[in-house]
Amino acid sequence: MSASEVVANYDLLADMTVQMRNAAEQGAWDQLINIESQRTQLLAAIKSMDAVAKLDEASHQRKVQLIEKILADDAQIRNHTQVCMSQLQLSIESNSNELRLRQAYGI
């Protein structure tokens, strides 16, 4: 595996992470899940390439930059998903409380 192929795969991974971030920002959860599934497959391939690839200094620096960008985008994705999960939790609790009240008062 050449250094340029390794960096190209990290570029692709970074692009997919941006797509996931955009989907999370838009609340497009199905799209987010689909991209994440594809990204997981790419990550598996990258792991095996990283084990054998020899990178020159420029390629190594580019890889580090891409990883930092990926991690920053992942943090934004987590922020959006945590907000959504908190809202869902509140909705579930509210529905549960309403159900208990209806059952208690026979409504």
DONUGU-903861 format. One record per residue: residue number from 0; x negated, y negated, z negated of N, C-alpha, C, O, CB in turn; residue in three letters. Coordinates in pm, 1 decimal. Each point is the difference from the previous one (the first is absolute). Glycine has a CB too. Layout:
N
NUM X Y Z X Y Z X Y Z X Y Z X Y Z ALA
...
END
This chain:
107
0 -84.9 117.7 0.0 84.9 -117.7 0.0 -89.4 -123.9 0.0 -87.4 -14.2 -85.6 273.4 138.3 -37.0 MET
1 -164.2 -212.3 217.4 -81.8 -121.2 10.3 49.0 -106.2 -98.0 112.7 4.3 -49.4 -159.0 46.7 291.3 SER
2 -42.3 -145.7 -267.7 34.7 -109.3 -90.3 116.7 -81.0 55.5 87.4 -42.8 -75.5 -325.5 32.9 -3.4 ALA
3 239.9 -11.1 208.9 109.1 -79.0 59.2 133.9 71.3 -13.9 102.9 -65.6 -16.5 -265.4 -34.2 178.6 SER
4 163.3 233.0 -155.9 124.2 76.1 -17.9 49.5 -9.8 -143.8 120.0 -12.2 -24.9 -190.5 169.4 207.2 GLU
5 -22.2 -151.6 -275.5 37.6 -12.2 -141.5 61.9 -136.8 -25.2 106.4 -10.2 -61.1 -291.5 168.4 -5.9 VAL
6 118.8 -262.8 113.9 51.1 -136.6 -20.3 133.7 -16.7 71.7 89.7 -65.8 -52.7 -325.7 -23.2 32.0 VAL
7 251.1 146.4 138.6 127.1 -9.1 73.8 112.7 63.5 -79.8 111.9 -51.4 -1.3 -236.5 55.9 219.1 ALA
8 96.1 106.6 -284.2 103.0 64.6 -82.1 35.1 -85.2 -121.5 116.6 -5.8 -39.1 -198.7 229.7 115.3 ASN
9 -15.7 -289.4 -136.0 29.5 -90.6 -111.8 79.2 -121.1 48.6 87.2 -50.0 -71.1 -297.0 125.2 -46.3 TYR
10 179.2 -122.7 239.6 80.2 -108.2 59.0 145.4 44.1 15.2 92.2 -74.4 -33.3 -295.4 -12.2 155.7 ASP
11 222.3 207.0 -72.4 134.8 53.2 16.5 70.0 13.2 -135.5 117.9 -32.8 -13.0 -192.4 155.8 219.7 LEU
12 2.1 -75.6 -305.6 55.1 12.2 -135.0 41.1 -136.8 -54.2 105.7 -13.8 -61.6 -249.1 216.6 21.7 LEU
13 60.0 -302.8 62.8 31.8 -136.1 -45.0 123.9 -52.0 72.1 85.6 -63.1 -61.8 -329.3 20.0 13.7 ALA
14 254.0 69.0 178.1 118.1 -42.7 76.1 126.7 66.5 -53.0 103.9 -64.7 -13.2 -248.4 30.7 215.4 ASP
15 135.3 161.8 -232.1 116.6 71.7 -52.5 40.2 -56.1 -136.1 118.7 -9.1 -31.3 -188.4 216.4 156.2 MET
16 -28.1 -244.3 -204.3 28.8 -55.2 -131.9 68.4 -136.0 12.6 89.3 -32.1 -78.4 -287.1 155.4 -16.8 THR
17 156.5 -203.1 193.5 67.1 -128.0 25.6 145.2 25.8 41.7 90.8 -70.2 -44.7 -311.2 -36.9 113.5 VAL
18 242.1 206.4 15.6 136.5 34.2 41.2 83.3 41.7 -121.3 117.2 -36.2 -10.9 -202.1 107.9 237.6 GLN
19 24.0 4.2 -317.4 70.0 41.3 -120.9 32.5 -121.2 -86.8 109.9 -10.2 -54.7 -226.4 232.8 62.4 MET
20 20.5 -314.5 -20.1 23.7 -121.1 -79.0 115.3 -80.8 59.0 86.9 -47.9 -72.8 -330.0 42.3 7.2 ARG
21 243.2 -9.2 197.8 107.5 -73.4 66.1 135.2 68.2 -22.9 100.4 -66.6 -25.3 -264.0 -13.6 198.7 ASN
22 165.1 211.2 -164.4 124.5 74.0 -23.5 47.7 -20.2 -143.6 119.5 -17.6 -23.7 -187.1 188.6 196.4 ALA
23 -24.6 -168.7 -268.1 36.8 -21.0 -140.5 53.3 -141.2 -21.5 96.6 -19.7 -73.6 -270.8 186.3 3.2 ALA
24 111.3 -264.4 134.4 46.0 -138.6 -13.2 141.8 -17.1 54.7 77.6 -81.1 -50.6 -315.3 3.2 68.7 GLU
25 270.3 154.9 85.6 131.6 -9.3 63.4 102.3 93.8 -62.8 117.9 -3.1 35.3 -232.1 -60.7 174.8 GLN
26 68.9 146.5 -302.6 90.2 96.7 -61.2 36.2 113.2 94.7 104.2 63.4 -16.3 -15.1 -245.6 -125.3 GLY
27 -173.2 208.0 239.5 22.0 107.5 98.0 -62.8 128.2 -54.8 -106.5 43.1 44.4 108.2 -208.5 151.6 ALA
28 66.9 225.0 -293.4 -58.3 110.6 -76.5 -18.9 125.6 84.1 -98.7 71.3 -18.8 205.0 -165.0 -184.6 TRP
29 -15.4 122.7 294.9 -17.0 117.7 86.6 -123.4 -15.5 88.0 -76.3 94.8 18.5 324.9 -57.6 -18.7 ASP
30 -267.6 -156.5 54.0 -117.3 -26.7 83.0 -126.9 13.5 -83.6 -98.8 58.0 45.2 234.0 -212.6 101.8 GLN
31 -132.4 102.0 -266.9 -115.1 9.6 -90.1 -36.6 145.7 -24.3 -117.2 37.3 5.9 183.3 -253.4 -115.2 LEU
32 33.0 296.8 82.3 -23.8 142.6 -27.4 -56.3 70.4 122.7 -90.9 82.1 -12.3 277.3 -83.5 -155.3 ILE
33 -134.2 -29.2 284.9 -49.1 63.2 122.7 -146.0 -35.5 27.1 -80.5 86.7 34.0 312.8 -92.7 57.7 ASN
34 -265.1 -120.8 -106.8 -138.5 -42.1 23.3 -91.8 61.8 -104.1 -110.8 43.4 31.6 190.7 -259.2 69.7 ILE
35 -33.7 219.7 -225.1 -82.4 58.0 -107.4 -30.4 147.1 27.2 -109.5 47.8 -29.7 210.7 -209.5 -133.5 GLU
36 -5.9 231.6 218.5 -21.1 140.5 34.5 -108.2 14.0 107.1 -86.4 87.3 -9.3 326.0 -37.7 -49.4 SER
37 -234.4 -134.9 159.2 -102.3 1.3 104.5 -136.1 -38.8 -56.5 -102.7 57.0 36.9 277.5 -112.9 133.6 GLN
38 -173.7 -40.9 -259.5 -124.5 -47.0 -61.1 -65.0 109.6 -83.2 -122.5 12.0 -3.0 213.7 -244.8 -0.7 ARG
39 -9.7 312.1 -63.4 -52.6 110.3 -80.4 -76.5 98.9 87.6 -105.3 50.0 -39.6 295.9 -77.1 -122.1 THR
40 -137.8 54.9 280.1 -68.9 89.8 93.4 -132.7 -59.7 45.7 -100.7 70.3 8.8 322.5 18.8 67.2 GLN
41 -221.2 -218.6 -47.1 -123.2 -66.6 41.5 -102.6 1.1 -112.6 -118.9 20.8 24.2 250.5 -166.0 132.2 LEU
42 -86.1 123.1 -278.5 -91.3 2.9 -114.8 -68.9 135.3 -14.3 -118.6 6.7 -31.9 263.2 -175.0 -82.1 LEU
43 -70.9 274.6 137.4 -59.2 133.8 -7.9 -110.0 15.9 105.4 -105.5 56.8 -28.0 324.2 36.2 -58.8 ALA
44 -193.8 -142.8 206.7 -100.4 8.6 105.9 -121.9 -86.1 -33.6 -113.8 40.1 24.4 296.1 2.6 144.0 ALA
45 -157.8 -160.2 -224.0 -110.4 -89.8 -34.9 -88.8 62.1 -107.0 -122.3 -13.3 5.5 265.2 -184.1 53.1 ILE
46 -83.2 264.1 -154.6 -79.1 62.7 -106.1 -101.5 98.2 56.7 -115.9 0.9 -41.6 308.7 -27.8 -114.2 LYS
47 -150.1 108.8 249.5 -92.7 97.2 56.7 -106.0 -68.2 85.4 -114.1 46.1 4.0 295.6 125.2 -6.6 SER
48 -146.7 -279.9 71.0 -97.9 -73.1 80.3 -102.8 -68.7 -88.3 -119.3 0.8 30.3 291.9 -34.9 146.8 MET
49 -126.3 -25.4 -286.2 -91.0 -70.8 -89.7 -106.7 92.5 -57.9 -111.4 -43.7 -28.9 296.3 -114.0 -25.9 ASP
50 -151.5 282.4 38.3 -93.1 95.2 -59.8 -121.1 24.7 89.5 -107.6 33.5 -49.6 299.6 73.2 -68.5 ALA
51 -175.8 -122.8 248.2 -109.6 32.9 92.2 -53.8 -120.0 76.8 -106.8 9.8 60.4 206.6 213.8 -39.4 VAL
52 -30.3 -334.7 -21.5 -39.9 -115.4 81.3 -114.0 -77.3 -65.5 -3.4 -18.6 -121.6 236.9 2.9 209.9 ALA
53 -324.5 -27.6 -6.2 -109.7 -87.1 -44.2 26.5 -138.5 57.6 8.3 -17.5 121.6 -176.4 211.4 -133.6 LYS
54 181.0 -291.1 -76.1 31.4 -135.3 43.4 -121.4 -90.9 -10.9 -74.9 5.6 -97.5 311.4 28.8 26.7 LEU
55 -255.0 -118.6 172.6 -103.5 -102.0 -11.3 52.6 -109.6 -92.9 115.9 3.8 -41.5 -207.9 47.7 275.5 ASP
56 8.1 -147.4 -265.9 37.8 -103.2 -98.1 120.8 -80.6 45.7 89.2 -27.6 -80.2 -327.4 14.1 8.9 GLU
57 242.7 -24.6 197.9 112.2 -80.3 50.7 130.8 79.7 -8.3 103.2 -53.7 -40.0 -260.6 -70.6 194.9 ALA
58 152.6 249.7 -117.9 119.8 84.5 -6.6 43.7 20.5 -144.0 119.1 -1.6 -31.1 -188.5 116.8 241.9 SER
59 -28.1 -96.1 -297.5 31.4 18.0 -142.1 66.8 -125.7 -55.7 98.9 10.1 -72.6 -293.9 148.8 47.6 HIS
60 142.8 -276.5 57.7 58.1 -124.8 -48.0 141.8 -18.9 53.5 88.4 -44.6 -73.2 -318.1 -54.9 60.3 GLN
61 251.8 133.1 139.7 133.9 -11.1 58.3 95.6 95.2 -70.8 114.4 -36.1 -28.1 -213.4 -29.0 250.7 ARG
62 52.8 186.1 -251.5 82.7 98.2 -71.0 38.0 -53.6 -138.0 114.9 13.7 -42.0 -227.4 175.5 166.8 LYS
63 18.2 -249.3 -194.9 26.6 -56.4 -132.5 103.4 -112.0 10.0 91.4 -7.2 -82.2 -325.3 66.2 8.1 VAL
64 220.2 -146.8 174.7 96.6 -108.3 19.5 139.9 55.6 23.6 98.0 -49.4 -55.8 -280.0 -95.2 150.3 GLN
65 190.0 247.7 -11.5 130.3 59.7 30.2 61.7 64.5 -123.4 120.1 -12.6 -23.6 -195.5 51.8 258.4 LEU
66 -6.3 29.5 -312.9 50.1 63.1 -122.4 51.9 -106.3 -96.5 104.3 19.2 -62.5 -267.2 171.4 91.5 ILE
67 91.8 -301.9 -41.6 46.1 -107.6 -88.5 133.4 -55.9 47.8 88.0 -27.5 -81.6 -326.2 -29.2 26.3 GLU
68 254.4 39.4 186.4 126.4 -48.9 55.6 111.3 101.6 -24.3 111.4 -37.6 -36.6 -237.2 -92.7 212.2 LYS
69 96.6 257.2 -155.6 98.8 105.6 -22.5 46.9 -1.2 -145.7 119.4 11.0 -27.8 -225.4 128.7 210.0 ILE
70 12.1 -152.9 -273.3 34.8 -1.9 -142.6 84.2 -122.7 -35.4 92.9 9.7 -80.2 -304.4 115.5 29.7 LEU
71 179.7 -240.0 109.7 79.5 -120.9 -25.2 142.2 17.6 54.0 96.9 -36.7 -66.5 -306.3 -105.1 77.4 ALA
72 221.5 197.8 108.9 133.4 23.8 56.0 76.3 103.2 -81.2 120.6 -14.0 -20.6 -207.4 -43.5 247.1 ASP
73 17.6 161.0 -272.9 64.4 100.8 -85.3 55.4 -63.9 -127.6 108.7 35.8 -45.5 -264.2 140.0 137.0 ASP
74 81.3 -269.5 -148.2 46.9 -67.7 -121.4 128.2 -78.1 28.7 91.5 -1.5 -82.3 -328.9 -15.1 -1.7 ALA
75 244.3 -48.2 200.1 121.1 -73.5 36.4 116.6 95.5 22.5 113.5 -30.1 -37.1 -254.3 -150.0 140.5 GLN
76 113.3 293.5 -43.5 105.0 101.0 20.7 54.5 44.7 -135.1 121.4 8.0 -18.8 -230.6 69.6 234.0 ILE
77 19.8 -48.4 -309.0 41.9 41.4 -133.9 85.4 -106.9 -66.7 100.1 31.2 -64.5 -307.4 106.7 44.4 ARG
78 167.9 -263.9 35.7 79.4 -108.3 -59.1 142.2 0.6 54.2 95.9 -12.1 -76.2 -303.8 -124.4 49.1 ASN
79 221.5 150.6 157.3 134.0 0.3 61.0 79.9 123.6 -42.4 118.9 -10.3 -30.1 -209.9 -118.4 226.2 HIS
80 27.3 242.5 -198.4 74.0 121.2 -36.7 36.8 -1.0 -148.3 105.6 51.3 -37.2 -225.3 75.2 218.3 THR
81 35.3 -183.4 -265.7 32.8 -6.2 -142.1 119.2 -91.5 -25.0 84.1 29.8 -84.8 -323.9 13.7 29.5 GLN
82 248.0 -154.0 128.0 115.1 -88.9 -12.6 126.4 74.6 39.9 101.9 -6.8 -68.8 -246.4 -194.7 115.7 VAL
83 136.7 273.0 65.5 116.2 75.8 46.6 38.6 107.3 -101.3 118.4 18.5 -28.4 -185.8 -61.7 266.6 CYS
84 -29.8 112.9 -291.9 27.8 104.9 -97.6 62.1 -59.0 -127.0 88.8 61.3 -59.3 -279.8 74.5 152.0 MET
85 145.9 -251.8 -134.1 59.1 -65.3 -117.5 145.5 -36.7 25.9 85.5 17.8 -86.8 -311.0 -106.7 22.9 SER
86 253.4 37.9 183.0 137.1 -34.3 35.6 87.6 124.4 4.3 113.8 -2.4 -46.7 -197.5 -194.0 177.1 GLN
87 31.7 304.0 -75.0 75.7 125.5 3.2 26.5 51.8 -140.4 109.2 49.0 -28.6 -210.8 4.9 250.3 LEU
88 2.9 -64.5 -308.9 16.1 45.4 -138.0 110.1 -78.3 -69.9 82.9 57.6 -70.4 -325.0 7.0 63.3 GLN
89 242.8 -196.0 26.6 104.9 -83.1 -60.0 137.4 37.0 54.5 97.8 5.0 -74.6 -263.3 -190.6 45.6 LEU
90 172.5 211.2 157.7 126.1 38.6 61.9 49.1 133.9 -54.6 118.8 16.3 -28.0 -183.4 -142.8 234.7 SER
91 -25.3 220.4 -221.3 35.7 131.5 -53.2 48.6 -13.0 -144.4 100.0 60.9 -38.0 -269.3 48.8 190.3 ILE
92 98.8 -188.8 -231.7 40.5 -20.0 -138.6 137.0 -66.5 -7.8 82.9 37.5 -82.9 -323.8 -55.2 16.4 GLU
93 264.3 -80.2 152.0 128.3 -68.9 1.8 112.6 96.4 38.4 106.0 0.8 -62.6 -223.0 -215.9 121.6 SER
94 93.4 294.9 42.9 99.9 97.7 43.0 25.0 104.3 -107.8 113.4 43.3 -20.7 -182.7 -79.4 257.8 ASN
95 -35.7 75.6 -304.8 13.2 98.8 -106.8 82.0 -56.8 -115.8 85.4 68.1 -56.8 -306.4 33.4 123.0 SER
96 193.6 -226.6 -99.6 77.1 -65.2 -106.8 146.7 -12.3 38.8 88.5 24.7 -81.9 -293.2 -151.4 11.6 ASN
97 230.4 89.0 193.8 137.6 -12.9 47.8 71.2 134.6 -5.1 115.9 7.4 -40.8 -184.6 -198.2 189.1 GLU
98 1.0 295.9 -107.5 58.3 133.9 -2.3 34.1 41.5 -143.4 107.1 55.6 -24.0 -237.8 4.8 231.1 LEU
99 41.7 -86.4 -301.7 26.3 34.2 -141.1 121.0 -77.1 -52.8 84.2 55.1 -70.9 -329.5 -8.3 36.2 ARG
100 252.3 -173.9 70.2 115.7 -79.3 -44.0 130.2 53.5 58.5 101.1 9.4 -69.7 -249.3 -209.7 50.8 LEU
101 145.0 234.7 145.6 120.0 53.6 64.1 42.0 132.1 -65.2 118.5 25.6 -21.3 -184.7 -137.4 237.5 ARG
102 -32.6 194.0 -247.1 31.4 127.9 -63.7 50.0 -21.3 -143.4 91.2 69.1 -45.2 -265.1 44.0 188.8 GLN
103 114.5 -207.5 -213.3 39.5 -24.5 -138.7 141.5 -57.5 -8.8 74.6 31.7 -92.6 -315.5 -69.4 34.3 ALA
104 277.0 -46.1 153.8 131.0 -63.4 -3.9 99.1 60.8 97.2 110.2 -52.2 16.6 -223.0 -153.9 -85.6 TYR
105 75.6 315.4 133.4 91.1 71.9 88.0 45.4 -80.8 119.9 113.9 13.6 44.8 -40.5 111.4 -241.5 GLY
106 -158.3 -206.2 247.1 35.6 -86.4 113.9 -24.9 75.0 129.3 23.3 -54.0 108.2 -79.7 -154.0 -239.7 ILE
END
